[in-house]
Amino acid sequence: MTNNVVNTTMIYLKKDSSYLLLFRNKKKNDINEGKWIGVGGRQEINETIDECAIRETKEETGLDVHSLSCCGEVLFVDENNRIMMYVYEITDFSGELIECDEGDLKWIPIQDIYDYPMWEGDKAFLPKVINHEPYFKMKLTYCKNELISVENY
C-alpha cells in the first residue's frame, strides 16, 4: 500500500427533495462500475479542494456552482490505496445537464436513494449529509471491495 493520500471530491447536488446521482456504466476498468455515486473526482495539483468540487461538477454535469460547503471528509483505505474524499452537498447551482462520459445522470428522490446499488461505505456517510449533521470525519476500510470497518473520528 502506498503512503500517499489522494484527495478527491464527492458532490451531491440537491434539487427539491432529490439528489443528482451518477450511474457508473461507461468507463473501462471502473472500480465504481454498476454503482450509483455522486459526481466528483481527483484534486488537481494547482487547485483547492473547493475548486476541484466546482470543476468536477461542471465537467460531469454541465452545471455551474454558485456556492458550496463541505459536509465532511471520508478516508477510504484498502489494500492498495488511501483516498481522502471531501463530501459536498450543493444546492446553489444553475445550467442545463449535459451527457456525462462516465455514466448516466439521474435525479433520485432522497427517500429512494438506498434502493439503488451503491457502495456500503456510502450508506455510512450519506445519512450525515442528508440530515445536515455537523462536519463529520470518517474512515472506511475495505478489503477486496468489501467494507470491513467504519470509524467516526
C-alpha positions as CSV (number, residue, x, y, z in Angstrom):
1,M,0.0,0.0,0.0
2,T,1.2,3.5,-0.8
3,N,1.6,6.1,2.0
4,N,0.4,8.8,-0.4
5,V,-3.1,10.1,0.1
6,V,-5.1,11.1,-3.0
7,N,-7.5,13.9,-2.4
8,T,-10.9,13.6,-4.2
9,T,-14.4,15.2,-4.0
10,M,-17.8,13.7,-3.9
11,I,-20.7,16.1,-4.7
12,Y,-24.4,15.6,-4.1
13,L,-26.3,18.2,-6.0
14,K,-29.7,18.7,-4.4
15,K,-32.8,19.9,-6.1
16,D,-36.2,19.9,-4.3
17,S,-36.0,16.5,-2.5
18,S,-33.7,14.7,-4.9
19,Y,-30.0,14.2,-5.4
20,L,-28.3,14.0,-8.7
21,L,-26.5,10.7,-8.9
22,L,-24.3,9.1,-11.5
23,F,-24.7,5.5,-12.6
24,R,-21.2,4.4,-13.5
25,N,-21.6,2.4,-16.7
26,K,-19.4,4.0,-19.4
27,K,-15.7,3.8,-18.3
28,K,-13.5,0.8,-18.9
29,N,-11.9,-0.7,-15.7
30,D,-14.0,1.4,-13.4
31,I,-14.0,0.4,-9.8
32,N,-17.3,2.1,-9.4
33,E,-19.0,0.2,-12.4
34,G,-22.6,-0.7,-11.7
35,K,-22.8,1.7,-8.7
36,W,-24.7,5.0,-8.2
37,I,-22.5,7.7,-6.7
38,G,-22.3,11.4,-6.5
39,V,-20.2,13.3,-9.1
40,G,-16.7,14.3,-8.4
41,G,-13.1,13.3,-8.8
42,R,-9.4,13.8,-8.1
43,Q,-8.0,17.1,-7.0
44,E,-5.5,18.6,-9.5
45,I,-2.1,19.8,-8.3
46,N,-2.8,23.5,-8.6
47,E,-6.3,23.7,-7.2
48,T,-8.0,23.9,-3.8
49,I,-10.4,21.1,-2.8
50,D,-13.3,23.6,-3.3
51,E,-12.1,24.5,-6.8
52,C,-11.9,20.7,-7.5
53,A,-15.6,20.3,-6.5
54,I,-16.6,23.2,-8.7
55,R,-14.6,21.9,-11.7
56,E,-15.7,18.3,-11.4
57,T,-19.4,19.4,-11.1
58,K,-19.0,21.4,-14.3
59,E,-17.2,18.7,-16.2
60,E,-19.5,15.9,-15.3
61,T,-22.9,17.7,-15.2
62,G,-22.5,21.0,-17.1
63,L,-23.9,22.8,-14.1
64,D,-22.4,25.9,-12.6
65,V,-21.9,26.0,-8.9
66,H,-22.6,29.4,-7.2
67,S,-21.8,28.5,-3.6
68,L,-20.8,25.3,-1.8
69,S,-19.8,24.0,1.6
70,C,-18.1,20.8,2.5
71,C,-20.1,18.4,4.8
72,G,-17.2,16.2,5.9
73,E,-14.3,14.0,5.0
74,V,-14.0,10.3,4.4
75,L,-10.7,8.4,4.4
76,F,-11.0,5.3,2.2
77,V,-8.4,2.6,2.9
78,D,-7.9,-0.7,1.1
79,E,-5.0,-3.0,0.1
80,N,-3.7,-0.5,-2.5
81,N,-5.0,3.0,-1.8
82,R,-5.5,5.7,0.7
83,I,-8.1,8.2,-0.6
84,M,-9.3,11.3,1.2
85,M,-12.7,12.2,-0.1
86,Y,-14.3,15.6,0.7
87,V,-18.1,15.3,0.6
88,Y,-20.3,18.2,-0.6
89,E,-24.0,18.9,-0.8
90,I,-24.6,21.7,-3.3
91,T,-28.0,23.4,-3.6
92,D,-26.9,26.7,-5.3
93,F,-26.3,26.0,-9.0
94,S,-27.7,26.7,-12.4
95,G,-27.5,25.5,-16.0
96,E,-28.6,22.5,-18.0
97,L,-27.5,18.9,-17.5
98,I,-25.1,17.5,-20.1
99,E,-24.3,13.9,-21.1
100,C,-21.6,12.6,-18.8
101,D,-18.9,10.3,-20.3
102,E,-18.6,8.3,-17.1
103,G,-22.2,7.2,-16.8
104,D,-25.9,8.2,-16.7
105,L,-27.0,11.1,-14.5
106,K,-30.4,10.9,-12.8
107,W,-32.3,12.9,-10.2
108,I,-33.2,10.4,-7.5
109,P,-35.7,11.1,-4.7
110,I,-33.8,11.1,-1.4
111,Q,-36.2,8.7,0.2
112,D,-35.5,6.2,-2.6
113,I,-31.7,6.6,-2.7
114,Y,-30.8,3.4,-0.8
115,D,-32.8,1.3,-3.3
116,Y,-30.1,1.9,-5.9
117,P,-26.8,-0.1,-5.9
118,M,-24.1,1.8,-4.1
119,W,-21.0,1.2,-2.0
120,E,-21.7,0.0,1.5
121,G,-19.5,2.8,2.8
122,D,-21.6,5.4,1.1
123,K,-24.5,4.2,3.2
124,A,-22.5,5.0,6.3
125,F,-21.8,8.7,5.5
126,L,-24.8,9.6,3.3
127,P,-27.3,9.9,6.3
128,K,-24.9,12.5,7.8
129,V,-25.2,14.6,4.5
130,I,-29.0,14.1,4.2
131,N,-29.6,15.0,7.8
132,H,-27.3,18.0,7.7
133,E,-25.3,16.8,10.6
134,P,-22.2,18.8,11.8
135,Y,-19.0,18.4,9.8
136,F,-18.0,14.7,10.1
137,K,-14.8,12.7,9.7
138,M,-15.0,9.0,8.9
139,K,-12.6,6.2,8.0
140,L,-13.9,3.4,5.8
141,T,-11.7,0.3,5.4
142,Y,-12.3,-2.1,2.5
143,C,-10.7,-5.4,1.7
144,K,-11.4,-6.9,-1.7
145,N,-14.1,-4.2,-2.3
146,E,-16.0,-5.3,0.9
147,L,-16.5,-2.9,3.7
148,I,-14.8,-4.2,6.8
149,S,-14.9,-1.3,9.2
150,V,-16.4,2.2,9.7
151,E,-14.8,4.5,12.2
152,N,-16.0,8.0,13.1
153,Y,-13.3,10.3,14.5
